[in-house]
Amino acid sequence: MTDETAEKPTHRAARMLPKTFRLTWKQTAEMVVKNYGIHEGHWYVYIKFGDLQTMNANITGKVWPYAMVPVVELGLARCNEPMDLSVDAAEVNPAKTVSLN
């Protein structure tokens, strides 16, 4: 679908959305923790890469080596201790408590 044929948003707020949302690793982990309803433990986002492919490319008459590494999996993993890229599910998505009063 091209920009010309795509439906244009009619709501003003929708028209003002950016085209790209940039997230940190911690923001991504927080969103996934909330999406899956996780309320305990330390969690981080991991990436699994596939096999490295190398080639030479002829760009403007010059040969340049290059490498391609496919991303084959993106996931959320639990860790035993906090680390720089992890989030604490109890802090970012605390369980709701029910009061019997």
N, C-alpha and C positions, 0 to 999 in steps of 0.2 A: 504494500500500500504506500503510495507516494504522498507527499505533503499536499499535493493538489487534490487528490481524491479522498483524503482522510476527512472524516467529519470534524468540523471545528467545534471546540467546546463552546457552549452557550453561556455557562455560568462564569461570571467575572473572575472568581477565585481560581477556577480551573484554567483559565487562560493565562493566569499569572504564575502558574507552577513552572519551576525551572525545568530545563530539558534533561539535566543530569543531577542526580543526588549522589554526593560523595559521602561515604561512611567510613569511619575508622573501624578497625578490627573489633574494638570493644563495643561500638555501637551496633555492629552487625551481630555480635554474640548476644547482646542484650535483646535485640529484636527477635532472634531465633528462640532464646530462652522464654520470652513472653509468648511467642506464637505456640510453643509446645506446652505451655503451662508448667514449666519447671520452677520449683520453689526452693530447692536446696542444692548445694554443691557449687563448685567453681567450674566454669565452662569456658572454652575457647573455640574459635573457628579454626578448622584445619583445611588444608588443600592437598589433594593427592594428584601428583603429576604423572603423566604417562611417559612413554619412551621418548628419549631425545632423538630428534631427526636433524641431521646436518646436511647442508648442501652448499653449492656455490651458485650464486645468482649473477646473471649478467645484467647489470644496471648501467645504462648509458655507456655501453661499450667497455665497462670495467667489470672484472669478476670480483665479487665480494662473498666471503664466507658468511653463512648465517645459520642460526639454529632455531628450531621450533620445538616447544615443549607443550603438549596439550594438557589442559586441566581436565581430568577425568572425574573428579569428585570434589565436592565442597560439603563440609559437614561440621557438626558440633561435637566436641569431645569433652569429657569430664577430666579434670586434673585433681590430684590430691591436695595440692597447695596452691594458693594464689600466685599468679605470675603477671607480668606486664600486660599481656594480651587477654587475660581472662576476666570474667565478671562473676560476682557472687550472686547467685540466683536469689538468695534470701534478701538481698538488698535491692536488686533491680526489679524483682517480681515477687514481693512478699506474699505469702499465703494469706487469704482473707480469713479473719477470725469471726466466728459467729458468737454473738452474745445471747445468752439465754435469759437476760433480765427483761 
